[in-house]
Amino acid sequence: MNEQQLKLFISQAFALANREAKVVSALEPQLLAAMKRVQDLVASLPPPGDLFRERSWRELQPSIFQALAPYNQQFLNELQTQLAEEAPAMAAEAVKMLEASGASVPAAQVRTAEAIGRGFPGLNVQDSVRVALESRVNNQRVVDLFSVTPESPVSSWMRTNQDVINKVVTRGILEGQSTEDIAKGIISVTTRNGEEYVNTQGATATRRVLAEERAIARTAVQDANRQVNEEVFRANEEQLSGLQWEWVAALDSKTCPTCAPLDGQRWDKRSDAPEWPLHISCRCRVVAVDPDDAADVRAGLQVSPTRDDLPAGREYKTKLKVKGSKLHRVSTDIKGSDGKPPTYADFLAQSNRTTQQMFFGGGNAGSIRAERFRQLIKAGRSPESAMQALIVGNGFRPVDKLPKVTAPRKAAPKPKATPKSEATPKPKATPKPKATPKPKEAPKPKEAPKPKEAPKPKEAPKSEAPLAKAQPQPKDKRTAKQILDDQVAAADERLKGSKAKARKIADELEGLALQRELQSQQLDRLLGYNEEQVKIRSADRIARRASERQKLAQEVTARAAEEEEVLKPLREATLRATTPEEIKAADAAYLKALKRFDKRRRARTEIALQNADRAMGMSPEMVKARAAQRKASAAADKRKAKVAADAEYDQWEKAFNRDFPNSVNAQRISRPKLNLKTRAGKAEQAFREAIDSGNESQIKKAWLKAMQANHPDAGGTTDAAARINAEYQEWKRSLLL
């Protein structure tokens, strides 16, 4: 694009934004009224604890759709009206863009109107209205998006809004929120000059609906603009011969990873270029350009949280919201590389860190990708190549799969100087002194990186620090036995607390059962049963529940006996075991059986809970959500229990090693840190892991490898070899004991 086309592109982008804003502004009163009606319906839900709360919400769904219907129809009317009114202005803008490219468009206004009419045959309406009817959002016509028929009284747009509202209400019911708090999550209203407006602050359902509304309005306006431009192109095909078609993207941090790589690409045929908009809220477009006339400079928008970090340029007074953050912005001039016109990749390479971070997704992941982008450019990659390396499909490459940065290698031109010596063949005999490289090959000094191993003494002081951290002197002077007794007492207290909690849960379940029985009696009265019949039916239900509880208790007792039959011989095997291998195998078998039975108990409990949820009238989605919530809570409790158990064991182990400093455990804690980048360090670490595992064959193999790798002839040190051998001998003595 040339400079004049760039100015038109920016001005037309502002014009499209204004058309979208007109639609949104005209819809605000209808949106406010619809969401307030929905809020009133939500406020009629039963209070928390009511067994039929979720069922009541399902019964309100038809009323929710009725409340949204006027807003749905008004949205369609406003879009059609605005697009029909703006179609002639869009056609005039398309003509100006063609004329700026150098094409002569005779009688442009007349031919444009004719072109728009030809583009939509068979519609007996005004030509500009045809543009509105055929506008598409995500490959779906706007008319179809809002269409309502007797067979299908709910449109796609109404279902989208209902999904947003349903998520807010369902989450509130699951979390046990009050009905008033759930209703507050539907809409927030502010008053200005005595009139009510939608408050866009806070995570309300209306705020999300408004964001979807803006995206649809923006995409519909952009698609209508494309239709007008395409018809203008077809009406003036002869005048466009010799021009190329260029993809133009906005140079700011809001451009998506799908459109950014296309910026600046050109095609000889219009049919070869992509059809825009590519996605919801797409701001890019295809423009006819003169292949010999391109601008050397383009304007790009950079952002920063503070004004001090903004580069020099044309600063804006207002802030721009990007990825949820309001940032200061400034317009700067972007130049191309290698004499080519500037593209989005050039803009990204010349932008500050914040702009790059926001383009690459924002947050910590965006910062990591931006840093890798700068590293790739420093390593010699072009901006286009560096940007494309961080993009996969329509999104960004995961942080753990970013491309590695490799510095370009420079070839040494020394071998090229050798051919000059070929002129004198006799000196060729002199290469025999080249045999002297043998000492270079035998640079045992290189193999003997004993100076490099000299850092080992540097590791020694480091080992002192971990020693002090590994064996901190506890404030109390309790022995290992006293600590173990205290921990057992604390475990007993926790067991008492868990039993009390179980009794409390049982009482709550009994209360729920009583509440359900009272509701059943009330329902019997509504169905016309007299008091005597109500009592008889109630007694039958109570007897049936008692029989079910008795049957369940018998099943639990039978399962406990079955488990004990399996676990008893395994416990006896652990007591009979004498050698370390037998003890380890017996313990593993016993723990495996315990885990298997525990898993079965949890599965049976979960099935019972899900059946109880279904009996209370919950929907399948609600049952799944509650099951997922219980699973996540159980996993969190398991992690907390493991952390607490590890902390208790560490406390006991430290006290034990203090009481018995010559034990194997105490010696393991005092191990120095290793340099795992060396072969010797890796071998010693493998030996330590084998010692900790207790596998005799692995320990012997790892000991041999560690001794070979740490031998002084192999570049190791005598201290490391002695340390490894001492630990091996201590392990052998522990087996004899």
N, C-alpha and C positions, 0 to 999 in steps of 0.2 A: 504494500500500500504506500501511496505517496503521502506527503504531509497534509494535503487538503482532505484526503480520505480519512486519515487518522482523526482529524478534528471532527469530521462528520460522524465517524464511528462513536466518538465520545459523546457528542451532543445527542445522537440518536439513542444511545444507551440511557442517558438521563430522561429522554422523552418516554422510552418504554417503562422506566421505573415510575414516572409520573402517572402513566396510564394504569399500571398495577395499583398504585396508591389510591387512585380515584375509585377503583372497584372496592378495595378494602374499606375505604372511608364510607362509601355509600352503604356497605353491608353492616357496619358496626351497630346501628340501632336494632336491626333484626337479630343479629347474633346475641346482643345483650338480652333481648326479650326471650329468645329461645332458651338460653342457658339459665336464665332466672326461673323459667318454668321447670326446667330439669332440676334445678336446685330445690324447688318447692316439693317436687315429687320425691327426691332423695330424703328430704327432711321428714317424710311420712313413714320412713322405715321403723321397725320395732327397735327397742333399745338393745344394748349389748347383753348377751346371755340368753336372749330369746332363741328357742330352738328353730323357729320358722323365719328367722331374719333373712337368710340367704334365699329361701323360697319366696318370700315377699318381694325381694329384689327382682327375681325372675318374672314374677307376675306383673311388675311395673314396666317391662320392656315395651309392650305395645304403646303405653302412654308416653314413653320416652321418644319413640319414633313419631308419634303425633305432635309432640312439642317441637321436634326438629323439622317437620315438614315445611312450615312457612319459610324458614331460613333457607332450606334447600331450594325451593322454588325462586326465592328472591336472588340467591346467588346466580342461578342460571339466567334470570332476566337481566341482572346487572352486567354479567359477562357479555351476553349477546348485544345489549344496548351499547356498551362501551366499545366493543370490537367493531360493531357496525359503524359507529360514529367516527372511529379513528382510522378506518380502512383507507379513505382518500388521503389523509395526512401521511399514512405509511407509504402509499404509492408515490406521493410527491418526494418523500425522503429517499425512496429507492431510485427515483429518476436522478436526484441530485448526486447520489453516490456513483451512478453510472457516468454522469457527465464529468465528475471529478476524475474518473479513470481515463478520460480522453475520448470516450465514445460519444458520437453525435446522435442524439435521440430526437428526431423531428416529430413535431406534434405530440409531444410526450404525454401530456395530460389526457388527450382524447384516446390515444392508443392504450394508455394504461387502463382507463375505464373499460374499453372494449376487451382488453386482455383478462381483466378480472371477471367479466361476464362469461367469456369463453371457458374459463377454467372450471366452472361449476355448472355444466349443462343440466337441464331438466328441472331446475328449481325455479318456480314461479314467484320469486321474491326479489327484492332489490339486490343488486350485485354485491354491495358491501355487506349485506346481511349474510350472504352465502359464505363469506370468509368466517364470520362468527360461528355459523353452523358446522363448518368443517374443521374448526380448530381442534387440535388434539393435545391431550396430556398423557404422556407415557403410552403412546399408541392407542389411546382410547378417545373417541370423540367427546367433546364437552357435553354435547346433547345426551349422549349415552351415559355419561358419568352422573348426570342429575335426573335421568329419565325415571318416571314413576308410571306404572300401568296398573289396571285392576288385577292382573295376574301377579304382578310384582310391585306391591305398594311401597316398597322400601328401596331407595336408590343406593348406588355404590357409595356416594358421598355421605348419605345418612348412616350407613353401616360403619364407615370410617369414624365418624363422630361418636357413634354408639360404642365402638371398641375403646376409644379413648376414655369415655365416661365409665365404662364397665371396669377398666383396669383400676381407676381411682377408687370406685366403690368396693370392688372385690378385695383390694388390698386393705381398705379400712375395716371391712368385716373380718378378714383373717387376723388382723392385728388387734381386734377388739376395740376399735375406736368408737367414741360416742357418735350418735347420729348427727349431732350438731357439727362435730369436727369433720365428718365425711362430707356433709353438705357444704362446708366452707371450702373444701378442696375442689368443688365444681367451678366456682366463679368468684372473683374478687372485684368489687365495684368501687370506683372513685368518683368524686363529685367535683366538677369545675363549673363555676358560674351558674350554679343551681341545676346543672344537668348531669346525669349519670353517664359514665363511660367505663369501658372494660379496663381494669387495672392489670397491666401485663407483668407486674412483679409477682413473684411467687410461683411455685410449681402447681398451678391449677389446671384442670381439664380444659378450660376456655383458652388458656394461653397456648396449649398444644394445638387445639383446633384452629386458633388464629394463625399459628405458624404454617399449618397445612393449607389454610385458606390463601395465605400470601404466596406459597409455593405454586399452587394451582393457578392463581391469577397471573403470576409472572410467566409460567410456562405457556398458558393459553395466549397471552399477549405476544410472546415471542414466536409461537407457532403461527399466529395470524400474520405477524410481520413476515415470516418466511413465505407463507402462501402469496402474499402480495408481491414480494420480491421475485418469486419464481414466475409469476404471471407477467411481471414487467420484463423479466429476462426473455421469456418465450415470445413476448410481443415485439421484441427488438433483437431477434437473433442475428439478423444481417449486420447490425451495427456493432455486435459484440465479437465478430470474427477477429482472431488475432489476440484476444485477451486471454488471460489465465484466471483460474479461480483459486483464491487464497483463503485458508482458515485463519480467522482472527480471534484471539482470546484476550480477555481483560488482564492487564499486567498488575495483579494484586494478589494478596495471600488467600483470597477466597476461591480462586480458580481450582478446579478439581484435577486429580491425576489422570483423568480420561482425556480432558481437553488440552491440558498444558503441553503434552508432547506434540499435538497436532498444530500448534501455533506456528505460523510462517510457512507451512507446507503448501505447495501449489500443484494444481492439476490443469492439464490442457483442456479437458472436457468437464462440463458441469456434472455430468452423470457419474464421473469418477469420484467427485468430492463427497464427503459424508453429508447426510441430511440432518439439519439442525432444527430444533434443539435436541442434543443427544440424550438428555436426561432431565429430570425435574429441576427447575430453577436454573437451567442452562442459560448463560448470557452470551455465548459465543455465536458466530455466524460465518457464512461464506460470502466473500466479496469479489467482484470482478476487478482485476487489476491489470495494469500495463506491465508486461514482463521487464521492460527497460526502465521503469520509473518506480523507484522504491525509496522510502524515507530512511535516512541514516540514523535518526534518533526517534525514540518513542517515549512517551510519558509512562512511568511506573509508579505505583502507590506503595510506599513502605510504611510500616507501623512499628510502634514501640510503646511500652507502658509508661515511659517518661519522656518529656520533651528533650531532655539533655542527650538522650541516646539517639535522637533522630538525626539523619544526615542532612546536609544543607540542601535546601530546595524550597518549593512553594508549599508552605505549611497551611493546613486547614484549621479552622477555629473549633469545629466540632469533632467528636471522637467517632471511631468506627468500631462496631461490635464484630469481633472475629472469635469463633469457637467459645462463645460465652464470655469473653473478656472485652471491655471497652478500652481501646488503644488510641493513642495519638497517631496522626497520619501526616505524611508529607509526600508531595509529588516530585519525583526526580527524573532526570533525563537518562535514558538507557541507550547505550551504543552497542552495535553488533560487533562480532569478533571475526577476524580474518576477512575484513572488507564486505561481509554479508549484512543484510538487514537484520536488526535486532529481533530476537524471538523471546519466548517466555523463559527459556533456559538461560539466556543472557541476563534477563531481568533477575532471575533467581541468583545467579552467580554474583551480581553486583549489589544485591540487597543485604541488609543487616541481618543479624542472627534471629531477631524476633520474627521478621517476615518469613525467613526460611523455616523456622520452627512451626509457624502457623500453617504454612503450605503443606508441610510433611506430616500433618495430623494434629499438631499441638501437643501440649503436655510433655511428659518425660520422653515418650517415644519419638515425638516430633523433634525434640532437642537432640536426641541421639542420631536420628537420620540426618538432621541438618549438619551436625558435626562430621558425619561420614561423607556427606556431599562436599563439604569444604576440603576434607582430606583427599578425596578422589581428584578434585581439581588441582590441588597442590602436587599430586602425584603425576600430573601431566594429562589427565583426561579432559576432553572438551566438555563444556557445560551440558550439551545435549546428551552425551554419553553418560556423564555422572548422574544426571537426573533420571534417565531411563533405567540405570542400574538399580535404582531404589524403588521402581514402580513395577508391580506385577498385575497384569490385567487391568481392572478398573480401580485398583487400590494400591496401597504401599506395601513394600516387602516387610515381613515381620522383623522385629529388632534382632532376634537371635539368628536370622538368616541374611543379614546384610553382607554385601560383597566385601572381601578383604581388600585392603589398600596395599598395593605393591609398587614400590618406587621403580621407575624405568631404569634398566641397566644400560650403562654406557660401554660400548665395545672398545677394547684397548687397541689402538692402531699400531702397536709395536710389531706384530707379525708382518705388517706391510713394509716395514723398513728392511726386513731380512732379504727381500729379493735384490736389493742393491748390492749385497755382498756376492750375489751369484755371478756378477761380472768377473770376479776373480775366483776361478775355480779352485786354485790352490788353497786359499784360505778355508776351503771346505774341509780340509783335513783338520784344521784347527778346532772344528766342533768337538774333537776329542776332549779338549778341556771342558766341553760341556758335560763330560762325565762327572765333573765336579758337582753338578746338581745332585749327585747321589748323596753327598752330605746334606744337600737341601732336602732330599727325600727322607734321609735318615735324621731329619731334625727331631731326634729324640727329645731335644729341648721342647719341641712342640708337643710331643707326646707326654713329656714330663711337665705338664702344666702345673708343676709344683708351685711355681709362683702364683698360678691361678688358684691352686688349692690352699695357698696361703690364706685366702679369705676364711678358711676353716677356723683359724684362731679367732677371726672376727665373729664367727658364729658362737664361739665359746662364751664371750660376754653376753651374747643375746640369750644363750641358754640359761644364764643366771637369772634373767628377768622372769622367764616363764616358770623357773623353779620357785621363785618367790611367790608368783601368782598361783602356782599349782598347789602349794602347801602354805596357804595363809594361816597364821595362828588364830584359831577361833577365840572369840571373847570368853566363852565358857570353857571350863576344863573338864567337861564330861568325857568319860571313856566311851569306847565304841559300844560296849554292852549297855551303858546307861542311855545312849542315844537310841539304840535299837528298842529298849524297853519303852522309852518315851514315844517312839514312832508307833509301836504296837498299841499303846494306850490311846494315841490319837486316832488310829484306825478303828479301835473299838467305839470311840465317841462318834466317828463318822458313820459307823454301822448303825448305832442307835439313832442318829439323826435321819438316816435313810429309811429306817423302819418307821420313825414318826412321820416322815414325809409320805410313805406308802399308806399309812393309816389315814392321813389327811386326804390323800387322793381318793381312797376308798369311801371316806365320808362324803366327799364332793360328788362322787359317782352315785352314791346312794341318794343324795339330795337331788341330783339331776333325774334319777329314776322316779323319785317322788313327784317332782315337778311335771315330768312327762305323764305320770299316772293321773295327776290332777287335770292336765289338759285333755287326756283321753276321756275322763269322766265328764268334763264340760262338753266335749264333742258329742258324747252319748246323749246328753240332755238336749243338745241342739238337734239331734237326729230324731227326737221324740220319745226316747225311753223314759219310763217313770223311775222314781228313786229306787224302788226295789230291784228293778232290772239293772239299773246302773251299779248297785252294790254287787249283784251277782256277777256281772261282767268284770267288775274291778277285781273281785275275789278270784275269778278264773285267770285273769292276767297275772295277778300276784303269784298264784300257785304255779303258773307256767314258768314265770321267771325264776322262782325258787327251784323248780325242777331242773331248769337249764343250768343254774348255778351249781346245783349238786352234781349234775352230770359233768360239768366242767371241772369241778374239784376232783371227781373220780379219775378223769382223764389226766389231770395234772399229777395225781398220786401215781398212776400207772406209768406215766412217762418218767417220773423221778425214780421209780423202782427199776425201770429198764436202764436208765442212765447209770444208776448205782451198780447194776450188774456188770456193766462194761467197765466202769471206772475202778471198781474195787481191785481186780487183779492187776491193773496198771499201777495203782498206788502201792500194792504189795511188791511189785517188781522194782519200783524205785527204792524201797527199803532194803531189798535183798542185794541191790547192786553194790559192788565194792570198788572196781577199777573206775578211773575217770571216764573211759569210753562207755562202760555199762551205765554209769550214772547219767551221762549225757543222753544216751539213746533212750533210757527209760523216761527221763524227764520230758524229752521231745514227744514221745508217744502219748504220755499223759496229757500234756498241754494241747496236743493236736485233737485228742478226743474232747477235751473241755471246750475248745474253740468250736468244734463241730456241733456239739449240743447247744452251746450258747447261740450260735447262728440260727439253729432251728427254732429256739425259743423266741428270738427276736422276730423271725419271719412269721411265726404263729401270732405273736402279739400284734404285729403290723396288720395282718389280715383281719384280726378281730377289731382293731381300731377303724380300719376302712369300712368294715361291715356296719359298725356303729354309726359312722358318718353317713353312710347311705340310708340307714334306718331313720336318721334324723331329717331326711329329705334333701341332703346336699347334692349338688350337681356333680357329674363326673370330673369336671375341671376343678371344682372346689376340693373334691376328695384327693385328686392327684396333688394339688397344691399343698394341702395339709400333710400328705405323706412325704413330700419333698422337704417340707419344713421340719418334720420330725427327724428325717434322715440327716439333714444338715446339723440339727441340734445335737443328735447322738454323736456325729463325727467330731463336733467341737468339744463335747464332753470327753470323748476318748482322747483327743489331743491334750486337753488340760490334765487329765488323769496321768497320761504318760509323762508329761513335763513334771508334774508333782512327784511321781514315783522316781524319775531320774534324779530330781533334786534331793530327795530323801536318801537315795543310794549314795550319791556323791558325798553328802554330809557324813553318812556312816563310814564310807571308804576313807575319807580324809582322817577321821578319828582313828580308824583301825591302823592306818599307815603311820600315824603319829605314835600309837601305842606299840606297834611292832615295826620299827624302821628297817629291819633286815628282811622283810617279807618281799615276795616277788612283786606284789602290787605296788609297794612303795618304790621299788626300783624302776618300775614302768613309768610311774608318774614323773620321776626325775629325768626321763630321757630328754636329751637336747633336741632342739629343732633341726630339721634336715633341709639341705638344699635339693629340692626335688627336680631341679633342672639338670642335674648331673647323673651319670649312670650309677655312681657309687651311692648317692642319696636315694635313688629309686630302689636299688637293691636292698638297702638297709630298711627302707620303709616297708617293702614287701616282707622282709623277715619279721618286722614288728607285727604286721598284720597276721602272719602265720602263727606267731607266738600267742597272740590274743585269741585266735580261732581254736587253738588246742589240738589241731590235727597233726599227729606225729610225723607222718610222711611229708606233709607240706612244710613243716618246720625244718626237717633235715635238708630238703632240697633248697629252701630259701636261705638256710644258713650257709650252705656251700656257695651259692651264687653271691651272697653278700660278702663272704670272705674273699672270693676271687675278685669282685669288683672293687673292694676296699684295700686290696693288697698294694703295698707301696710300688711294686713294679708296674701295676696297672693304673697308677696315678692316684691311689688312695693314700691314707695316712695310717700310721701305727696306732694312733689313739682310737680311730674308728674300728679298726680290726680287733683291737683288744676289747673294746666296748661290746662288740657283737659276740665275740667268743665268751665273754663273761656272762652275758645274758643267756647264751645257749647252755652253758654249764649250770647256771642257776636253775634253768628249766629242767635239766636232766636230774638235778638233785631233788627238785620238787616231785618228780615222778617216783623216785625211790622212797620218799617220805610217805 
